[in-house]
């Protein structure tokens, strides 16, 4: 069973995720990963709990759930799209 949750804000540029979590349950075992977006510091904490890494946060970054809604709100131009 997979559960994904994305929280954030809607801005003039579109969606700006603030927290994303993914939970995977296999039998009695469960794994959870999170991403916390710090837009002021331009960093994100990502990874499985309790181990996490801090990575750079490029402008316009999306999580795997919010990017689908971002495309619906702001359809990309024809051609190849690169999304951080």
N, CA, C and O atoms as a Maestro MAE file, in Angstrom:
{
 s_m_m2io_version
 :::
 2.0.0
}

f_m_ct {
 s_m_title
 :::
 protein
 m_atom[336] {
  # First column is atom index #
  i_m_mmod_type
  r_m_x_coord
  r_m_y_coord
  r_m_z_coord
  i_m_residue_number
  s_m_chain_name
  s_m_pdb_residue_name
  s_m_pdb_atom_name
  i_m_atomic_number
  :::
  1 25 0.850 -1.172 0.000 1 A "UNK " " N  " 7
  2 3 0.000 0.000 0.000 1 A "UNK " " CA " 6
  3 2 0.898 1.238 0.000 1 A "UNK " " C  " 6
  4 15 1.847 1.323 0.779 1 A "UNK " " O  " 8
  5 25 0.595 2.184 -0.868 2 A "UNK " " N  " 7
  6 3 1.348 3.419 -1.002 2 A "UNK " " CA " 6
  7 2 0.473 4.602 -0.608 2 A "UNK " " C  " 6
  8 15 -0.681 4.689 -1.027 2 A "UNK " " O  " 8
  9 25 1.017 5.512 0.194 3 A "UNK " " N  " 7
  10 3 0.305 6.728 0.569 3 A "UNK " " CA " 6
  11 2 1.249 7.897 0.346 3 A "UNK " " C  " 6
  12 15 2.349 7.932 0.898 3 A "UNK " " O  " 8
  13 25 0.808 8.865 -0.474 4 A "UNK " " N  " 7
  14 3 1.588 10.060 -0.752 4 A "UNK " " CA " 6
  15 2 0.807 11.264 -0.277 4 A "UNK " " C  " 6
  16 15 -0.410 11.330 -0.453 4 A "UNK " " O  " 8
  17 25 1.506 12.230 0.332 5 A "UNK " " N  " 7
  18 3 0.846 13.446 0.791 5 A "UNK " " CA " 6
  19 2 1.757 14.628 0.505 5 A "UNK " " C  " 6
  20 15 2.953 14.591 0.796 5 A "UNK " " O  " 8
  21 25 1.180 15.674 -0.069 6 A "UNK " " N  " 7
  22 3 1.918 16.892 -0.382 6 A "UNK " " CA " 6
  23 2 1.192 18.072 0.236 6 A "UNK " " C  " 6
  24 15 -0.026 18.199 0.114 6 A "UNK " " O  " 8
  25 25 1.950 18.937 0.900 7 A "UNK " " N  " 7
  26 3 1.391 20.152 1.494 7 A "UNK " " CA " 6
  27 2 2.206 21.335 1.009 7 A "UNK " " C  " 6
  28 15 3.418 21.223 0.822 7 A "UNK " " O  " 8
  29 25 1.550 22.469 0.802 8 A "UNK " " N  " 7
  30 3 2.273 23.653 0.359 8 A "UNK " " CA " 6
  31 2 1.334 24.804 0.117 8 A "UNK " " C  " 6
  32 15 0.232 24.863 0.661 8 A "UNK " " O  " 8
  33 25 1.802 25.736 -0.728 9 A "UNK " " N  " 7
  34 3 1.046 26.949 -1.011 9 A "UNK " " CA " 6
  35 2 0.851 27.106 -2.512 9 A "UNK " " C  " 6
  36 15 1.585 26.539 -3.320 9 A "UNK " " O  " 8
  37 25 -0.158 27.890 -2.857 10 A "UNK " " N  " 7
  38 3 -0.358 28.306 -4.234 10 A "UNK " " CA " 6
  39 2 0.161 29.735 -4.327 10 A "UNK " " C  " 6
  40 15 -0.274 30.610 -3.578 10 A "UNK " " O  " 8
  41 25 1.093 29.970 -5.249 11 A "UNK " " N  " 7
  42 3 1.673 31.303 -5.455 11 A "UNK " " CA " 6
  43 2 1.349 31.768 -6.870 11 A "UNK " " C  " 6
  44 15 0.724 31.033 -7.635 11 A "UNK " " O  " 8
  45 25 1.770 32.979 -7.224 12 A "UNK " " N  " 7
  46 3 1.541 33.478 -8.579 12 A "UNK " " CA " 6
  47 2 2.299 32.642 -9.603 12 A "UNK " " C  " 6
  48 15 1.914 32.604 -10.772 12 A "UNK " " O  " 8
  49 25 3.369 31.971 -9.184 13 A "UNK " " N  " 7
  50 3 4.147 31.112 -10.082 13 A "UNK " " CA " 6
  51 2 3.639 29.677 -10.083 13 A "UNK " " C  " 6
  52 15 4.171 28.838 -10.810 13 A "UNK " " O  " 8
  53 25 2.627 29.383 -9.288 14 A "UNK " " N  " 7
  54 3 2.088 28.033 -9.212 14 A "UNK " " CA " 6
  55 2 2.257 27.433 -7.833 14 A "UNK " " C  " 6
  56 15 2.305 28.147 -6.832 14 A "UNK " " O  " 8
  57 25 2.345 26.114 -7.791 15 A "UNK " " N  " 7
  58 3 2.449 25.424 -6.505 15 A "UNK " " CA " 6
  59 2 3.858 25.519 -5.937 15 A "UNK " " C  " 6
  60 15 4.849 25.468 -6.665 15 A "UNK " " O  " 8
  61 25 3.918 25.657 -4.626 16 A "UNK " " N  " 7
  62 3 5.200 25.683 -3.920 16 A "UNK " " CA " 6
  63 2 5.099 24.696 -2.754 16 A "UNK " " C  " 6
  64 15 4.576 25.034 -1.692 16 A "UNK " " O  " 8
  65 25 5.601 23.478 -2.959 17 A "UNK " " N  " 7
  66 3 5.486 22.475 -1.900 17 A "UNK " " CA " 6
  67 2 6.300 22.864 -0.671 17 A "UNK " " C  " 6
  68 15 7.365 23.472 -0.784 17 A "UNK " " O  " 8
  69 25 5.788 22.508 0.498 18 A "UNK " " N  " 7
  70 3 6.492 22.750 1.757 18 A "UNK " " CA " 6
  71 2 6.859 21.443 2.449 18 A "UNK " " C  " 6
  72 15 7.865 21.366 3.155 18 A "UNK " " O  " 8
  73 25 6.031 20.408 2.243 19 A "UNK " " N  " 7
  74 3 6.303 19.108 2.863 19 A "UNK " " CA " 6
  75 2 5.683 18.017 2.011 19 A "UNK " " C  " 6
  76 15 4.550 18.140 1.545 19 A "UNK " " O  " 8
  77 25 6.438 16.950 1.814 20 A "UNK " " N  " 7
  78 3 5.966 15.798 1.066 20 A "UNK " " CA " 6
  79 2 6.319 14.553 1.861 20 A "UNK " " C  " 6
  80 15 7.413 14.452 2.417 20 A "UNK " " O  " 8
  81 25 5.386 13.602 1.916 21 A "UNK " " N  " 7
  82 3 5.684 12.333 2.578 21 A "UNK " " CA " 6
  83 2 5.200 11.181 1.708 21 A "UNK " " C  " 6
  84 15 4.192 11.277 1.007 21 A "UNK " " O  " 8
  85 25 5.955 10.089 1.780 22 A "UNK " " N  " 7
  86 3 5.606 8.859 1.065 22 A "UNK " " CA " 6
  87 2 5.727 7.721 2.059 22 A "UNK " " C  " 6
  88 15 6.763 7.549 2.703 22 A "UNK " " O  " 8
  89 25 4.665 6.948 2.179 23 A "UNK " " N  " 7
  90 3 4.646 5.811 3.086 23 A "UNK " " CA " 6
  91 2 4.328 4.560 2.283 23 A "UNK " " C  " 6
  92 15 3.366 4.526 1.515 23 A "UNK " " O  " 8
  93 25 5.152 3.532 2.470 24 A "UNK " " N  " 7
  94 3 4.966 2.268 1.769 24 A "UNK " " CA " 6
  95 2 4.835 1.176 2.816 24 A "UNK " " C  " 6
  96 15 5.701 1.015 3.675 24 A "UNK " " O  " 8
  97 25 3.737 0.426 2.736 25 A "UNK " " N  " 7
  98 3 3.513 -0.667 3.675 25 A "UNK " " CA " 6
  99 2 3.562 -1.981 2.910 25 A "UNK " " C  " 6
  100 15 2.848 -2.176 1.926 25 A "UNK " " O  " 8
  101 25 4.414 -2.871 3.381 26 A "UNK " " N  " 7
  102 3 4.529 -4.210 2.795 26 A "UNK " " CA " 6
  103 2 4.354 -5.210 3.928 26 A "UNK " " C  " 6
  104 15 5.265 -5.427 4.727 26 A "UNK " " O  " 8
  105 25 3.185 -5.809 3.987 27 A "UNK " " N  " 7
  106 3 2.887 -6.717 5.090 27 A "UNK " " CA " 6
  107 2 2.859 -5.948 6.392 27 A "UNK " " C  " 6
  108 15 2.114 -4.978 6.527 27 A "UNK " " O  " 8
  109 25 3.663 -6.371 7.348 28 A "UNK " " N  " 7
  110 3 3.710 -5.681 8.638 28 A "UNK " " CA " 6
  111 2 4.804 -4.619 8.674 28 A "UNK " " C  " 6
  112 15 4.945 -3.910 9.671 28 A "UNK " " O  " 8
  113 25 5.579 -4.502 7.600 29 A "UNK " " N  " 7
  114 3 6.685 -3.536 7.554 29 A "UNK " " CA " 6
  115 2 6.255 -2.256 6.838 29 A "UNK " " C  " 6
  116 15 5.536 -2.304 5.840 29 A "UNK " " O  " 8
  117 25 6.702 -1.114 7.358 30 A "UNK " " N  " 7
  118 3 6.357 0.171 6.768 30 A "UNK " " CA " 6
  119 2 7.603 1.033 6.662 30 A "UNK " " C  " 6
  120 15 8.398 1.102 7.600 30 A "UNK " " O  " 8
  121 25 7.776 1.698 5.508 31 A "UNK " " N  " 7
  122 3 8.865 2.653 5.292 31 A "UNK " " CA " 6
  123 2 8.256 4.014 5.021 31 A "UNK " " C  " 6
  124 15 7.271 4.129 4.292 31 A "UNK " " O  " 8
  125 25 8.849 5.055 5.616 32 A "UNK " " N  " 7
  126 3 8.366 6.411 5.370 32 A "UNK " " CA " 6
  127 2 9.529 7.294 4.978 32 A "UNK " " C  " 6
  128 15 10.590 7.270 5.603 32 A "UNK " " O  " 8
  129 25 9.315 8.074 3.934 33 A "UNK " " N  " 7
  130 3 10.279 9.070 3.475 33 A "UNK " " CA " 6
  131 2 9.587 10.423 3.473 33 A "UNK " " C  " 6
  132 15 8.385 10.518 3.229 33 A "UNK " " O  " 8
  133 25 10.361 11.471 3.749 34 A "UNK " " N  " 7
  134 3 9.788 12.818 3.700 34 A "UNK " " CA " 6
  135 2 10.746 13.771 3.003 34 A "UNK " " C  " 6
  136 15 11.946 13.522 2.892 34 A "UNK " " O  " 8
  137 25 10.177 14.859 2.543 35 A "UNK " " N  " 7
  138 3 10.939 15.984 2.020 35 A "UNK " " CA " 6
  139 2 10.350 17.236 2.649 35 A "UNK " " C  " 6
  140 15 9.140 17.454 2.604 35 A "UNK " " O  " 8
  141 25 11.210 18.055 3.234 36 A "UNK " " N  " 7
  142 3 10.793 19.328 3.821 36 A "UNK " " CA " 6
  143 2 11.502 20.426 3.034 36 A "UNK " " C  " 6
  144 15 12.731 20.493 3.015 36 A "UNK " " O  " 8
  145 25 10.723 21.281 2.391 37 A "UNK " " N  " 7
  146 3 11.244 22.325 1.515 37 A "UNK " " CA " 6
  147 2 11.415 23.627 2.308 37 A "UNK " " C  " 6
  148 15 10.439 24.166 2.830 37 A "UNK " " O  " 8
  149 25 12.648 24.131 2.399 38 A "UNK " " N  " 7
  150 3 12.926 25.413 3.056 38 A "UNK " " CA " 6
  151 2 13.268 26.426 1.966 38 A "UNK " " C  " 6
  152 15 14.420 26.534 1.545 38 A "UNK " " O  " 8
  153 25 12.268 27.156 1.520 39 A "UNK " " N  " 7
  154 3 12.446 28.081 0.409 39 A "UNK " " CA " 6
  155 2 13.296 29.281 0.784 39 A "UNK " " C  " 6
  156 15 13.965 29.846 -0.081 39 A "UNK " " O  " 8
  157 25 13.292 29.689 2.053 40 A "UNK " " N  " 7
  158 3 14.127 30.819 2.472 40 A "UNK " " CA " 6
  159 2 15.609 30.479 2.383 40 A "UNK " " C  " 6
  160 15 16.417 31.308 1.964 40 A "UNK " " O  " 8
  161 25 15.962 29.268 2.776 41 A "UNK " " N  " 7
  162 3 17.359 28.817 2.752 41 A "UNK " " CA " 6
  163 2 17.725 28.129 1.437 41 A "UNK " " C  " 6
  164 15 18.894 27.824 1.201 41 A "UNK " " O  " 8
  165 25 16.735 27.886 0.586 42 A "UNK " " N  " 7
  166 3 16.908 27.170 -0.686 42 A "UNK " " CA " 6
  167 2 17.551 25.797 -0.466 42 A "UNK " " C  " 6
  168 15 18.471 25.401 -1.182 42 A "UNK " " O  " 8
  169 25 17.044 25.088 0.536 43 A "UNK " " N  " 7
  170 3 17.503 23.742 0.878 43 A "UNK " " CA " 6
  171 2 16.283 22.860 1.115 43 A "UNK " " C  " 6
  172 15 15.198 23.340 1.444 43 A "UNK " " O  " 8
  173 25 16.490 21.568 0.939 44 A "UNK " " N  " 7
  174 3 15.447 20.593 1.247 44 A "UNK " " CA " 6
  175 2 16.071 19.455 2.034 44 A "UNK " " C  " 6
  176 15 17.175 19.004 1.728 44 A "UNK " " O  " 8
  177 25 15.356 18.993 3.052 45 A "UNK " " N  " 7
  178 3 15.760 17.780 3.771 45 A "UNK " " CA " 6
  179 2 14.969 16.645 3.153 45 A "UNK " " C  " 6
  180 15 13.741 16.698 3.091 45 A "UNK " " O  " 8
  181 25 15.672 15.614 2.695 46 A "UNK " " N  " 7
  182 3 15.000 14.517 2.009 46 A "UNK " " CA " 6
  183 2 15.510 13.175 2.512 46 A "UNK " " C  " 6
  184 15 16.625 13.074 3.024 46 A "UNK " " O  " 8
  185 25 14.690 12.155 2.362 47 A "UNK " " N  " 7
  186 3 15.124 10.792 2.639 47 A "UNK " " CA " 6
  187 2 14.226 10.051 3.600 47 A "UNK " " C  " 6
  188 15 13.228 10.573 4.098 47 A "UNK " " O  " 8
  189 25 14.617 8.821 3.842 48 A "UNK " " N  " 7
  190 3 13.882 7.974 4.787 48 A "UNK " " CA " 6
  191 2 14.156 8.425 6.203 48 A "UNK " " C  " 6
  192 15 15.245 8.897 6.532 48 A "UNK " " O  " 8
  193 25 13.154 8.270 7.020 49 A "UNK " " N  " 7
  194 3 13.325 8.563 8.446 49 A "UNK " " CA " 6
  195 2 14.032 7.385 9.097 49 A "UNK " " C  " 6
  196 15 13.684 6.251 8.766 49 A "UNK " " O  " 8
  197 25 14.965 7.554 9.966 50 A "UNK " " N  " 7
  198 3 15.452 8.807 10.541 50 A "UNK " " CA " 6
  199 2 16.632 9.412 9.775 50 A "UNK " " C  " 6
  200 15 17.052 10.521 10.107 50 A "UNK " " O  " 8
  201 25 17.186 8.731 8.762 51 A "UNK " " N  " 7
  202 3 18.316 9.294 8.023 51 A "UNK " " CA " 6
  203 2 17.803 10.234 6.946 51 A "UNK " " C  " 6
  204 15 16.929 9.874 6.157 51 A "UNK " " O  " 8
  205 25 18.351 11.436 6.919 52 A "UNK " " N  " 7
  206 3 17.971 12.399 5.899 52 A "UNK " " CA " 6
  207 2 19.203 13.163 5.443 52 A "UNK " " C  " 6
  208 15 20.197 13.263 6.162 52 A "UNK " " O  " 8
  209 25 19.114 13.699 4.232 53 A "UNK " " N  " 7
  210 3 20.174 14.510 3.658 53 A "UNK " " CA " 6
  211 2 19.627 15.897 3.386 53 A "UNK " " C  " 6
  212 15 18.421 16.080 3.216 53 A "UNK " " O  " 8
  213 25 20.521 16.869 3.345 54 A "UNK " " N  " 7
  214 3 20.147 18.221 2.965 54 A "UNK " " CA " 6
  215 2 20.696 18.468 1.562 54 A "UNK " " C  " 6
  216 15 21.876 18.236 1.297 54 A "UNK " " O  " 8
  217 25 19.828 18.941 0.667 55 A "UNK " " N  " 7
  218 3 20.215 19.179 -0.721 55 A "UNK " " CA " 6
  219 2 19.759 20.567 -1.145 55 A "UNK " " C  " 6
  220 15 18.867 21.153 -0.532 55 A "UNK " " O  " 8
  221 25 20.379 21.085 -2.200 56 A "UNK " " N  " 7
  222 3 19.982 22.372 -2.745 56 A "UNK " " CA " 6
  223 2 18.565 22.306 -3.298 56 A "UNK " " C  " 6
  224 15 18.105 21.249 -3.731 56 A "UNK " " O  " 8
  225 25 17.884 23.435 -3.278 57 A "UNK " " N  " 7
  226 3 16.486 23.512 -3.702 57 A "UNK " " CA " 6
  227 2 16.369 24.548 -4.827 57 A "UNK " " C  " 6
  228 15 16.200 25.736 -4.554 57 A "UNK " " O  " 8
  229 25 16.459 24.106 -6.090 58 A "UNK " " N  " 7
  230 3 16.322 25.045 -7.206 58 A "UNK " " CA " 6
  231 2 14.924 25.662 -7.249 58 A "UNK " " C  " 6
  232 15 13.948 25.034 -6.838 58 A "UNK " " O  " 8
  233 25 14.837 26.876 -7.743 59 A "UNK " " N  " 7
  234 3 13.535 27.535 -7.906 59 A "UNK " " CA " 6
  235 2 12.637 26.669 -8.777 59 A "UNK " " C  " 6
  236 15 13.091 26.077 -9.756 59 A "UNK " " O  " 8
  237 25 11.369 26.600 -8.418 60 A "UNK " " N  " 7
  238 3 10.405 25.840 -9.195 60 A "UNK " " CA " 6
  239 2 10.372 24.354 -8.904 60 A "UNK " " C  " 6
  240 15 9.664 23.612 -9.584 60 A "UNK " " O  " 8
  241 25 11.123 23.900 -7.905 61 A "UNK " " N  " 7
  242 3 11.143 22.473 -7.575 61 A "UNK " " CA " 6
  243 2 9.757 21.999 -7.157 61 A "UNK " " C  " 6
  244 15 8.989 22.739 -6.542 61 A "UNK " " O  " 8
  245 25 9.454 20.753 -7.502 62 A "UNK " " N  " 7
  246 3 8.177 20.148 -7.167 62 A "UNK " " CA " 6
  247 2 8.421 18.758 -6.591 62 A "UNK " " C  " 6
  248 15 9.467 18.156 -6.831 62 A "UNK " " O  " 8
  249 25 7.461 18.257 -5.839 63 A "UNK " " N  " 7
  250 3 7.498 16.855 -5.424 63 A "UNK " " CA " 6
  251 2 6.701 16.041 -6.436 63 A "UNK " " C  " 6
  252 15 6.106 16.603 -7.355 63 A "UNK " " O  " 8
  253 25 6.687 14.727 -6.273 64 A "UNK " " N  " 7
  254 3 6.076 13.864 -7.284 64 A "UNK " " CA " 6
  255 2 4.560 13.990 -7.375 64 A "UNK " " C  " 6
  256 15 3.976 13.583 -8.379 64 A "UNK " " O  " 8
  257 25 3.911 14.539 -6.362 65 A "UNK " " N  " 7
  258 3 2.465 14.756 -6.422 65 A "UNK " " CA " 6
  259 2 2.155 16.144 -6.969 65 A "UNK " " C  " 6
  260 15 1.313 16.288 -7.855 65 A "UNK " " O  " 8
  261 25 2.834 17.171 -6.446 66 A "UNK " " N  " 7
  262 3 2.494 18.540 -6.843 66 A "UNK " " CA " 6
  263 2 2.822 18.830 -8.301 66 A "UNK " " C  " 6
  264 15 2.194 19.704 -8.898 66 A "UNK " " O  " 8
  265 25 3.791 18.122 -8.901 67 A "UNK " " N  " 7
  266 3 4.122 18.434 -10.290 67 A "UNK " " CA " 6
  267 2 2.959 18.148 -11.236 67 A "UNK " " C  " 6
  268 15 2.810 18.835 -12.247 67 A "UNK " " O  " 8
  269 25 2.137 17.155 -10.929 68 A "UNK " " N  " 7
  270 3 0.978 16.869 -11.794 68 A "UNK " " CA " 6
  271 2 -0.019 18.023 -11.766 68 A "UNK " " C  " 6
  272 15 -0.575 18.395 -12.799 68 A "UNK " " O  " 8
  273 25 -0.239 18.579 -10.595 69 A "UNK " " N  " 7
  274 3 -1.151 19.715 -10.471 69 A "UNK " " CA " 6
  275 2 -0.526 20.976 -11.048 69 A "UNK " " C  " 6
  276 15 -1.230 21.811 -11.618 69 A "UNK " " O  " 8
  277 25 0.776 21.123 -10.909 70 A "UNK " " N  " 7
  278 3 1.479 22.270 -11.493 70 A "UNK " " CA " 6
  279 2 1.271 22.286 -13.015 70 A "UNK " " C  " 6
  280 15 1.016 23.342 -13.595 70 A "UNK " " O  " 8
  281 25 1.378 21.126 -13.653 71 A "UNK " " N  " 7
  282 3 1.160 21.049 -15.092 71 A "UNK " " CA " 6
  283 2 -0.281 21.397 -15.455 71 A "UNK " " C  " 6
  284 15 -0.528 22.008 -16.495 71 A "UNK " " O  " 8
  285 25 -1.225 21.016 -14.609 72 A "UNK " " N  " 7
  286 3 -2.624 21.340 -14.882 72 A "UNK " " CA " 6
  287 2 -2.879 22.841 -14.762 72 A "UNK " " C  " 6
  288 15 -3.641 23.409 -15.544 72 A "UNK " " O  " 8
  289 25 -2.240 23.483 -13.781 73 A "UNK " " N  " 7
  290 3 -2.419 24.923 -13.580 73 A "UNK " " CA " 6
  291 2 -1.666 25.749 -14.616 73 A "UNK " " C  " 6
  292 15 -2.163 26.770 -15.091 73 A "UNK " " O  " 8
  293 25 -0.456 25.293 -14.962 74 A "UNK " " N  " 7
  294 3 0.410 26.007 -15.893 74 A "UNK " " CA " 6
  295 2 0.934 25.025 -16.943 74 A "UNK " " C  " 6
  296 15 2.056 24.534 -16.821 74 A "UNK " " O  " 8
  297 25 0.130 24.733 -17.975 75 A "UNK " " N  " 7
  298 3 0.572 23.766 -18.980 75 A "UNK " " CA " 6
  299 2 1.892 24.210 -19.613 75 A "UNK " " C  " 6
  300 15 2.052 25.381 -19.959 75 A "UNK " " O  " 8
  301 25 2.835 23.281 -19.764 76 A "UNK " " N  " 7
  302 3 4.125 23.642 -20.363 76 A "UNK " " CA " 6
  303 2 3.994 23.866 -21.864 76 A "UNK " " C  " 6
  304 15 3.034 23.419 -22.493 76 A "UNK " " O  " 8
  305 25 4.972 24.563 -22.422 77 A "UNK " " N  " 7
  306 3 5.045 24.750 -23.861 77 A "UNK " " CA " 6
  307 2 5.356 23.406 -24.515 77 A "UNK " " C  " 6
  308 15 5.947 22.541 -23.869 77 A "UNK " " O  " 8
  309 25 4.980 23.206 -25.764 78 A "UNK " " N  " 7
  310 3 5.320 21.962 -26.453 78 A "UNK " " CA " 6
  311 2 6.831 21.734 -26.456 78 A "UNK " " C  " 6
  312 15 7.613 22.678 -26.562 78 A "UNK " " O  " 8
  313 25 7.221 20.482 -26.338 79 A "UNK " " N  " 7
  314 3 8.640 20.127 -26.344 79 A "UNK " " CA " 6
  315 2 9.047 19.520 -25.029 79 A "UNK " " C  " 6
  316 15 8.208 19.183 -24.194 79 A "UNK " " O  " 8
  317 25 10.339 19.384 -24.855 80 A "UNK " " N  " 7
  318 3 10.886 18.758 -23.656 80 A "UNK " " CA " 6
  319 2 10.802 19.706 -22.457 80 A "UNK " " C  " 6
  320 15 11.059 20.904 -22.581 80 A "UNK " " O  " 8
  321 25 10.443 19.160 -21.309 81 A "UNK " " N  " 7
  322 3 10.314 19.935 -20.078 81 A "UNK " " CA " 6
  323 2 11.279 19.376 -19.044 81 A "UNK " " C  " 6
  324 15 11.349 18.165 -18.839 81 A "UNK " " O  " 8
  325 25 12.016 20.262 -18.398 82 A "UNK " " N  " 7
  326 3 12.877 19.868 -17.285 82 A "UNK " " CA " 6
  327 2 12.320 20.518 -16.027 82 A "UNK " " C  " 6
  328 15 12.130 21.732 -15.968 82 A "UNK " " O  " 8
  329 25 12.061 19.687 -15.020 83 A "UNK " " N  " 7
  330 3 11.464 20.195 -13.788 83 A "UNK " " CA " 6
  331 2 12.279 19.694 -12.616 83 A "UNK " " C  " 6
  332 15 12.410 18.483 -12.435 83 A "UNK " " O  " 8
  333 25 12.844 20.613 -11.796 84 A "UNK " " N  " 7
  334 3 13.624 20.149 -10.632 84 A "UNK " " CA " 6
  335 2 12.739 19.529 -9.564 84 A "UNK " " C  " 6
  336 15 13.238 19.092 -8.527 84 A "UNK " " O  " 8
  :::
 }
 m_bond[335] {
  # First column is bond index #
  i_m_from
  i_m_to
  i_m_order
  :::
  1 1 2 1
  2 2 3 1
  3 3 4 2
  4 3 5 1
  5 5 6 1
  6 6 7 1
  7 7 8 2
  8 7 9 1
  9 9 10 1
  10 10 11 1
  11 11 12 2
  12 11 13 1
  13 13 14 1
  14 14 15 1
  15 15 16 2
  16 15 17 1
  17 17 18 1
  18 18 19 1
  19 19 20 2
  20 19 21 1
  21 21 22 1
  22 22 23 1
  23 23 24 2
  24 23 25 1
  25 25 26 1
  26 26 27 1
  27 27 28 2
  28 27 29 1
  29 29 30 1
  30 30 31 1
  31 31 32 2
  32 31 33 1
  33 33 34 1
  34 34 35 1
  35 35 36 2
  36 35 37 1
  37 37 38 1
  38 38 39 1
  39 39 40 2
  40 39 41 1
  41 41 42 1
  42 42 43 1
  43 43 44 2
  44 43 45 1
  45 45 46 1
  46 46 47 1
  47 47 48 2
  48 47 49 1
  49 49 50 1
  50 50 51 1
  51 51 52 2
  52 51 53 1
  53 53 54 1
  54 54 55 1
  55 55 56 2
  56 55 57 1
  57 57 58 1
  58 58 59 1
  59 59 60 2
  60 59 61 1
  61 61 62 1
  62 62 63 1
  63 63 64 2
  64 63 65 1
  65 65 66 1
  66 66 67 1
  67 67 68 2
  68 67 69 1
  69 69 70 1
  70 70 71 1
  71 71 72 2
  72 71 73 1
  73 73 74 1
  74 74 75 1
  75 75 76 2
  76 75 77 1
  77 77 78 1
  78 78 79 1
  79 79 80 2
  80 79 81 1
  81 81 82 1
  82 82 83 1
  83 83 84 2
  84 83 85 1
  85 85 86 1
  86 86 87 1
  87 87 88 2
  88 87 89 1
  89 89 90 1
  90 90 91 1
  91 91 92 2
  92 91 93 1
  93 93 94 1
  94 94 95 1
  95 95 96 2
  96 95 97 1
  97 97 98 1
  98 98 99 1
  99 99 100 2
  100 99 101 1
  101 101 102 1
  102 102 103 1
  103 103 104 2
  104 103 105 1
  105 105 106 1
  106 106 107 1
  107 107 108 2
  108 107 109 1
  109 109 110 1
  110 110 111 1
  111 111 112 2
  112 111 113 1
  113 113 114 1
  114 114 115 1
  115 115 116 2
  116 115 117 1
  117 117 118 1
  118 118 119 1
  119 119 120 2
  120 119 121 1
  121 121 122 1
  122 122 123 1
  123 123 124 2
  124 123 125 1
  125 125 126 1
  126 126 127 1
  127 127 128 2
  128 127 129 1
  129 129 130 1
  130 130 131 1
  131 131 132 2
  132 131 133 1
  133 133 134 1
  134 134 135 1
  135 135 136 2
  136 135 137 1
  137 137 138 1
  138 138 139 1
  139 139 140 2
  140 139 141 1
  141 141 142 1
  142 142 143 1
  143 143 144 2
  144 143 145 1
  145 145 146 1
  146 146 147 1
  147 147 148 2
  148 147 149 1
  149 149 150 1
  150 150 151 1
  151 151 152 2
  152 151 153 1
  153 153 154 1
  154 154 155 1
  155 155 156 2
  156 155 157 1
  157 157 158 1
  158 158 159 1
  159 159 160 2
  160 159 161 1
  161 161 162 1
  162 162 163 1
  163 163 164 2
  164 163 165 1
  165 165 166 1
  166 166 167 1
  167 167 168 2
  168 167 169 1
  169 169 170 1
  170 170 171 1
  171 171 172 2
  172 171 173 1
  173 173 174 1
  174 174 175 1
  175 175 176 2
  176 175 177 1
  177 177 178 1
  178 178 179 1
  179 179 180 2
  180 179 181 1
  181 181 182 1
  182 182 183 1
  183 183 184 2
  184 183 185 1
  185 185 186 1
  186 186 187 1
  187 187 188 2
  188 187 189 1
  189 189 190 1
  190 190 191 1
  191 191 192 2
  192 191 193 1
  193 193 194 1
  194 194 195 1
  195 195 196 2
  196 195 197 1
  197 197 198 1
  198 198 199 1
  199 199 200 2
  200 199 201 1
  201 201 202 1
  202 202 203 1
  203 203 204 2
  204 203 205 1
  205 205 206 1
  206 206 207 1
  207 207 208 2
  208 207 209 1
  209 209 210 1
  210 210 211 1
  211 211 212 2
  212 211 213 1
  213 213 214 1
  214 214 215 1
  215 215 216 2
  216 215 217 1
  217 217 218 1
  218 218 219 1
  219 219 220 2
  220 219 221 1
  221 221 222 1
  222 222 223 1
  223 223 224 2
  224 223 225 1
  225 225 226 1
  226 226 227 1
  227 227 228 2
  228 227 229 1
  229 229 230 1
  230 230 231 1
  231 231 232 2
  232 231 233 1
  233 233 234 1
  234 234 235 1
  235 235 236 2
  236 235 237 1
  237 237 238 1
  238 238 239 1
  239 239 240 2
  240 239 241 1
  241 241 242 1
  242 242 243 1
  243 243 244 2
  244 243 245 1
  245 245 246 1
  246 246 247 1
  247 247 248 2
  248 247 249 1
  249 249 250 1
  250 250 251 1
  251 251 252 2
  252 251 253 1
  253 253 254 1
  254 254 255 1
  255 255 256 2
  256 255 257 1
  257 257 258 1
  258 258 259 1
  259 259 260 2
  260 259 261 1
  261 261 262 1
  262 262 263 1
  263 263 264 2
  264 263 265 1
  265 265 266 1
  266 266 267 1
  267 267 268 2
  268 267 269 1
  269 269 270 1
  270 270 271 1
  271 271 272 2
  272 271 273 1
  273 273 274 1
  274 274 275 1
  275 275 276 2
  276 275 277 1
  277 277 278 1
  278 278 279 1
  279 279 280 2
  280 279 281 1
  281 281 282 1
  282 282 283 1
  283 283 284 2
  284 283 285 1
  285 285 286 1
  286 286 287 1
  287 287 288 2
  288 287 289 1
  289 289 290 1
  290 290 291 1
  291 291 292 2
  292 291 293 1
  293 293 294 1
  294 294 295 1
  295 295 296 2
  296 295 297 1
  297 297 298 1
  298 298 299 1
  299 299 300 2
  300 299 301 1
  301 301 302 1
  302 302 303 1
  303 303 304 2
  304 303 305 1
  305 305 306 1
  306 306 307 1
  307 307 308 2
  308 307 309 1
  309 309 310 1
  310 310 311 1
  311 311 312 2
  312 311 313 1
  313 313 314 1
  314 314 315 1
  315 315 316 2
  316 315 317 1
  317 317 318 1
  318 318 319 1
  319 319 320 2
  320 319 321 1
  321 321 322 1
  322 322 323 1
  323 323 324 2
  324 323 325 1
  325 325 326 1
  326 326 327 1
  327 327 328 2
  328 327 329 1
  329 329 330 1
  330 330 331 1
  331 331 332 2
  332 331 333 1
  333 333 334 1
  334 334 335 1
  335 335 336 2
  :::
 }
}
